[in-house]
Each structure stands twice: as structure tokens, then as C-alpha cells.
Amino acid sequence: MKTSHRRTLKTACAATMAAGLLAVGVSAASAHVNVAPDDPAAGGSTHLTFNVPNESPTAKTSKLEVSLPTDMPFNEVSVKPIEGWKSELITTTLPKPVTVAGATVTKAVSSVVWTADAAHQIGQNEYQAFSISVGVLPDAGTTVALPATQTYTDGTVVKWDEKAVAGQAEPEHPAPSFVTTASDAAAASASASPSATQASSAAASTSGGDAGSTAGWFGLVAGLLGLAAGVIALVRTRSTKAK
């Protein structure tokens, strides 16, 4: 009995430790500056929400700057106002002209900067959500990296600009990023194709069934006519014998 109790106790302790480590891992991962698009479909617009936690035990977050791509620039960028935070769109001349949605673009918004007043800085155990609307999104399967720079009131600057590599450990300060998906039109076409195929198959099946049914009726009629002819012939033969 004592051995059983000890094993149970060890199992409970191990489970508790595992849960604690898992919680720490989740907490650490969620502490990163990250971005969440509401619709990453290629060729469209989306709202990007950046979640920015304060990681300093002594200072507050007073400024955030997010860099936007210039090789595949957005031709539309707008900012959602936040109380106590001043936003600024920085426009620059592109290294070379780029065609976006059929139009040639030579200048684009390259970064968005938010600066807080003293009463609205992000303190300990707090976070703030920053939202922008952007478009047009690049082709499906494109990784859109949006490096961010977080500034604290004590002068500390943290750059979230490291690239995550598949199969390797996550870097200490990964750049916020997301991957575009198939365009709404392509997705609709893909989802409609199986239905069309099923409809064609159903039509073919129905047509085949109708043809089989018609052939069956013709066979039945032919059989009845043959039976009638046989009966008539038998009656005539018997009548002739009787005479």
C-alpha cells in the first residue's frame, strides 16, 4: 500500500511539474510581439492586429514602430486610433517601381509609428493591441514579415526582427509574420469544382437510369406482343384442327 501511495504521489508531482513547465512555455511564447490577420487571402485587404506585451520589470513601453515590406508594398495603409497614442505613417520612395493591382507604385508606406503619452504607456503585466488595415496582399503562400521595434521609457530598445527557420528553435526575438492563403475567388472555385463534378456524375447516373428504365419498358412491351402473337397462333391452330 505504501509503495502504491508513493507511486501515486510521484505521478501527481510529475504531472504538476509538467503542467508548470507548459504554462511557462506558453507564457514565454505569448510574450512575443506578434501579428494576427483577420483575412490573409491573397489579392485582398486585411486588418493586422499587433499584440505588444511589456516585458520590462522596471520600465514602460512608450513607442512601437512596425516596418512594412517595400519589395511587395501595400498600396493601402490606414491606422486604427488608440486613445493616448499618436500614430504616424512613414512614406518612402521605393528602391524600384513595383506593380501592385495593375498600378505602378513608386512610393509606399514603409513603417507605422505609435508614440504614447505619459498616461497611456504600457506598464508591467500589461499589453496593448495596435491595428492597421492594409492591402493588397501578395500571392498565396507568401510569408509577410513585419519587423517591430519596441522602445521602453528607460531607453531600452528591443528589435523583433529575427527570422524563424523551420526545423530550428524559435529565435529570441522573432519578427511578427503571417502567410497569405488562396484568394477568395480561387478558394470559391476550388470548393465549387467538386460540387460540379458530383452534379455531372449525378446527371449521368440519372440519364443512365432513365435510359435503362426506357429500355426495360420496351422489352416488356415486346414480350407482351410476342405472347399475344403466340396465343393467337395457338387459337388458329386449334380452330383449324377442329374443322
C-alpha positions in Angstrom: 0.0 0.0 0.0 2.8 2.4 0.9 4.5 1.7 -2.4 1.3 2.4 -4.3 0.8 5.7 -2.4 4.4 6.7 -3.2 3.9 6.0 -6.9 0.7 7.9 -7.0 2.4 10.9 -5.2 5.4 10.8 -7.7 3.0 10.7 -10.7 1.0 13.7 -9.3 4.2 15.7 -8.7 5.5 14.9 -12.2 2.2 16.0 -13.7 2.2 19.2 -11.7 5.8 20.0 -12.8 4.9 19.3 -16.5 1.9 21.5 -16.3 4.0 24.2 -14.7 6.7 24.0 -17.4 4.0 24.0 -20.1 2.4 27.1 -18.6 5.8 28.8 -18.5 6.4 27.9 -22.1 3.0 29.2 -23.2 3.6 32.4 -21.2 7.0 32.9 -22.8 5.7 32.3 -26.3 2.7 34.6 -25.8 5.1 37.4 -24.5 6.5 37.9 -28.0 5.2 40.8 -30.2 3.0 39.0 -32.7 0.6 39.8 -35.5 -2.8 38.3 -36.4 -4.5 39.0 -39.7 -8.3 38.7 -39.8 -8.2 37.6 -43.5 -4.9 36.6 -45.1 -6.4 35.8 -48.5 -4.1 36.9 -51.4 -5.3 39.8 -53.5 -7.4 41.3 -50.8 -7.2 43.6 -47.8 -6.9 42.7 -44.2 -6.8 44.1 -40.7 -3.5 43.3 -38.9 -3.5 43.4 -35.1 -0.2 43.6 -33.3 -0.2 42.4 -29.7 2.6 44.1 -27.7 3.3 43.0 -24.1 5.5 44.9 -21.7 8.4 42.6 -20.7 10.4 45.0 -18.6 10.1 44.7 -14.8 11.0 48.4 -14.2 10.2 50.4 -17.4 7.1 51.0 -19.5 6.6 50.7 -23.3 6.4 54.1 -24.8 6.8 53.6 -28.5 6.3 50.9 -31.2 7.4 51.0 -34.8 6.4 48.4 -37.4 8.2 48.1 -40.7 6.2 47.2 -43.8 7.5 45.4 -46.8 9.0 47.5 -49.7 9.7 44.7 -52.2 5.9 43.8 -52.2 4.5 47.1 -50.8 0.9 47.7 -49.6 -0.8 50.3 -51.7 -3.3 51.0 -49.0 -2.5 51.5 -45.3 -4.6 53.1 -42.6 -4.4 53.1 -38.8 -7.0 52.5 -36.1 -6.8 55.3 -33.5 -5.8 54.4 -29.9 -6.6 56.7 -27.0 -3.4 58.2 -25.7 -1.2 57.1 -28.6 -0.2 59.2 -31.6 0.3 57.3 -34.9 2.4 58.3 -37.9 2.7 56.7 -41.3 6.2 57.0 -42.8 6.2 57.1 -46.6 9.4 56.4 -48.6 10.4 56.1 -52.3 10.8 52.5 -53.3 14.2 51.2 -54.5 12.5 50.5 -57.8 8.9 50.8 -59.2 6.6 47.9 -58.4 3.3 46.9 -60.0 0.5 46.4 -57.5 -3.0 45.5 -58.6 -2.2 46.7 -62.1 -0.8 50.1 -61.0 2.8 51.2 -60.9 3.8 52.2 -57.4 6.9 54.3 -56.7 6.2 55.4 -53.1 4.6 53.4 -50.3 4.2 53.4 -46.6 7.3 51.7 -45.2 6.5 51.9 -41.5 3.9 52.8 -38.9 5.0 54.5 -35.6 2.9 54.8 -32.4 4.0 57.0 -29.5 2.2 57.1 -26.2 1.6 60.0 -23.8 2.8 59.5 -20.2 -0.6 58.4 -19.0 -1.1 55.6 -21.6 2.3 53.8 -21.7 2.2 50.0 -21.3 3.1 49.1 -17.8 4.1 45.9 -16.0 1.8 42.9 -16.7 0.0 44.9 -19.4 -0.2 44.7 -23.2 -1.7 46.9 -26.0 -3.2 45.9 -29.3 -2.3 48.0 -32.4 -4.3 47.7 -35.5 -3.8 48.7 -39.2 -5.7 47.9 -42.4 -3.5 47.0 -45.4 -3.9 45.8 -49.0 -3.3 44.4 -51.5 -1.9 41.1 -50.1 0.7 39.2 -52.2 0.3 35.8 -53.8 -0.8 32.8 -51.8 1.9 31.1 -49.8 3.9 34.3 -49.3 5.4 34.9 -45.9 4.9 38.6 -44.9 7.4 39.6 -42.3 6.7 42.8 -40.3 9.7 43.6 -38.0 8.8 45.6 -35.0 10.9 47.9 -32.7 9.7 48.3 -29.1 11.0 51.2 -27.0 10.9 51.5 -23.2 10.9 54.6 -21.0 14.4 53.7 -19.7 15.9 53.9 -23.2 15.9 50.2 -23.8 15.1 49.3 -27.5 14.1 45.7 -28.4 14.1 44.8 -32.1 11.7 42.0 -33.0 13.3 41.2 -36.4 14.8 37.7 -36.3 13.7 35.3 -38.9 12.2 32.0 -37.8 13.6 28.9 -39.6 11.5 25.7 -40.0 13.0 22.8 -38.0 15.1 25.1 -35.8 14.4 26.6 -32.4 12.4 29.8 -32.3 14.7 32.8 -32.1 14.7 35.1 -29.0 13.1 38.0 -30.8 11.2 36.6 -33.9 9.7 39.1 -36.3 5.9 39.2 -36.4 4.8 37.5 -39.6 2.0 35.6 -41.4 1.5 33.6 -44.5 -1.1 34.5 -47.2 -3.7 32.0 -48.3 -5.5 31.3 -51.6 -7.6 34.2 -52.9 -11.3 34.2 -52.1 -12.0 33.7 -55.8 -9.6 30.7 -56.1 -11.0 29.2 -52.8 -14.6 29.6 -54.1 -13.6 28.0 -57.4 -11.9 25.1 -55.7 -14.8 24.4 -53.4 -17.3 24.6 -56.3 -15.4 22.2 -58.5 -16.2 19.0 -56.5 -19.9 20.0 -56.5 -19.9 20.5 -60.3 -18.3 17.1 -60.7 -20.8 15.5 -58.4 -23.6 17.2 -60.3 -22.3 15.9 -63.6 -22.0 12.4 -62.1 -25.5 12.6 -60.7 -26.8 13.8 -64.1 -25.0 10.9 -65.9 -26.4 8.5 -63.4 -29.9 9.8 -63.8 -29.5 9.7 -67.6 -28.3 6.2 -67.4 -31.1 5.2 -65.1 -33.7 6.8 -67.4 -32.2 5.0 -70.4 -32.2 1.7 -68.6 -35.8 2.3 -67.5 -36.9 3.1 -71.1 -35.2 0.0 -72.4 -36.9 -2.1 -69.8 -40.4 -0.8 -70.8 -39.7 -1.5 -74.5 -38.6 -5.0 -73.6 -41.8 -5.6 -71.6 -44.0 -4.4 -74.4 -42.1 -6.5 -76.9 -42.6 -9.6 -74.6 -46.3 -9.0 -74.3 -46.7 -8.6 -78.1 -44.8 -11.8 -78.6 -47.0 -13.6 -76.0 -50.2 -12.2 -77.7 -48.9 -13.4 -81.1 -48.3 -16.9 -79.7 -51.7 -17.1 -78.2 -53.4 -16.0 -81.5 -51.4 -18.6 -83.4 -52.3 -21.3 -81.0 -56.0 -20.4 -81.2 -55.9 -20.5 -85.0 -54.2 -23.9 -85.0 -56.8 -25.4 -82.7 -59.6 -23.9 -84.8 -58.2 -25.5 -88.0 -57.9 -28.9 -86.3 -61.4 -28.6 -85.1 -62.8 -28.1 -88.6 
